[in-house]
Structures are given as C-alpha cells and as structure tokens.
Amino acid sequence: MFSIKVPCRTSHLSDAVSPVNKDLADITRWCYKNSLLENPDKTKVLFVGVPQLLRSLPLLPPVMLSGQEIKPYHLQKILE
C-alpha cells in the first residue's frame, strides 16, 4: 500500500491532480520494470477535508492509473 499526499486549497485542487497522475505513471513504470502489476480496481482516491468543503468540490480531472480512471472513495466519519 502506498499513498500520495498533496495538500492544497480547494481552489487549487484541479492543479493537484496533474502531479498525482504523474506520480502514478512513475509508479506504473517502476512496477513494470520490476515485473509487478498494480490493480486499478483496488486503488482508491480519497479527498480529506471538512464536510462543508468536500461537498463543494469542483469537477476535477480524472485520476488515472494504468489507463483507468480511479473513482474517488467517499468516507464520512466523525473523529472525536
């Protein structure tokens, strides 16, 4: 399991997707060179923030892994 963290403001979220896609492409190339396969069907994208901001997220460019769009994972849990 790995994670790519890109802290940013909601207004700059679209700009943050491009470096994430580049990092995922680098990981795909590394896996290929090392005879490994990643599984896009088991890969999740999670946006973390306060509920009010998450509800107002703009339409974002897709996050891609091995040519497949990774759908955002919606987790809502109040931590105390």
Long-range contacts (C-beta under 8 A, 24 or more apart in sequence): 2-27, 10-49, 10-53, 10-56, 10-57, 10-58, 13-47, 13-57, 13-58, 13-60, 14-58, 14-60, 14-61, 17-60, 17-61, 17-62, 17-63, 18-61, 20-63, 21-61, 21-63, 21-64, 24-63, 24-64, 24-65, 25-64, 28-65, 28-66, 38-65, 38-66, 40-65, 40-66, 40-68, 40-70, 41-68, 43-70, 44-70, 44-71, 44-72, 44-73, 45-70, 45-71, 45-72, 45-73, 46-72, 46-73, 46-75, 47-72, 51-76
